Amino acid sequence: MSIGLNPNQEQFIQTKLQAEKHYSAEEIFEIAIRLLDEDDRLRCSQAERTDTAWVKDVQQKIDAAISALAHPINGETFVNEILERFHKLANQARELIH
């Protein structure tokens, strides 16, 4: 693999090589890759914290909505009531057409 560097990057590495005699070009790239990997892990960790905060926020809103209900909702009853209203509206629409 070959890696292209712009003039500023090449000058930076040359300066490091001259100033730090114990570094080789390979060591500089190993450090850069290690730092990039560390940066990736930090970004993933931050994203996970953001996701966790969002989930907690949604859970709190759901809990608040459930608490605000005067009585618990039975899912089957709820769906049946919606279907009943839908059928009534559909029948009314048919009567208007005929």
C-alpha positions in Angstrom: 0.0 0.0 0.0 1.2 3.5 -0.7 0.0 6.5 1.1 0.0 9.9 -0.5 0.8 12.9 1.7 0.2 16.5 0.9 3.3 18.8 1.3 2.3 20.0 4.7 1.9 16.5 6.0 5.2 15.4 4.5 7.0 18.5 6.0 5.4 17.7 9.4 6.7 14.1 9.3 10.1 15.2 8.1 10.3 17.7 11.0 9.3 14.9 13.5 11.9 12.6 12.0 14.7 15.2 12.3 13.6 16.4 15.8 13.0 13.0 17.3 15.9 10.9 16.1 14.5 7.8 17.7 11.3 7.7 15.6 11.2 6.1 12.2 8.6 6.9 9.6 6.9 3.5 10.4 6.7 4.4 14.1 5.1 7.7 13.3 2.5 6.0 11.2 1.9 3.3 13.9 1.3 6.1 16.4 -1.1 7.9 13.9 -3.0 4.6 13.3 -3.2 3.9 17.1 -4.5 7.5 17.7 -7.1 7.1 14.9 -8.3 3.8 16.4 -8.5 5.5 19.8 -10.5 8.4 18.3 -12.9 5.9 16.6 -13.5 4.1 20.0 -14.2 7.5 21.7 -16.7 8.5 19.0 -18.5 5.2 19.2 -18.6 5.5 23.0 -20.1 9.1 22.7 -22.7 7.8 20.1 -23.7 5.0 22.5 -24.1 7.5 25.3 -26.3 9.7 23.1 -28.4 6.6 22.1 -28.7 5.6 25.7 -29.9 9.2 26.7 -32.4 9.1 23.9 -33.8 5.7 25.0 -34.1 7.0 28.6 -35.9 10.1 27.4 -38.4 8.1 25.3 -38.9 5.7 28.2 -39.7 8.6 30.5 -42.2 10.0 28.0 -43.9 6.7 27.7 -44.0 6.3 31.4 -45.5 9.8 31.8 -48.1 9.1 29.1 -49.1 5.8 30.8 -49.3 7.5 34.2 -51.5 10.2 32.7 -54.1 7.7 31.6 -57.2 7.6 33.8 -57.6 3.9 33.2 -55.4 1.3 31.5 -56.1 0.6 27.8 -56.9 -2.9 26.7 -55.2 -3.3 23.3 -57.8 -5.5 21.8 -60.6 -3.2 22.9 -58.7 -0.2 21.5 -58.3 -1.8 18.1 -61.9 -3.0 18.0 -63.1 0.6 18.8 -61.0 2.0 16.0 -62.3 -0.7 13.6 -65.9 0.1 14.6 -65.4 3.8 14.0 -63.8 3.0 10.6 -66.7 0.8 9.6 -69.2 3.5 10.6 -67.4 6.1 8.5 -67.2 3.7 5.6 -70.9 3.0 5.8 -71.7 6.7 5.9 -69.5 7.3 2.9 -71.3 4.5 1.0 -74.7 6.0 1.9 -73.6 9.4 0.5 -72.5 7.8 -2.7 -75.7 5.9 -3.3 
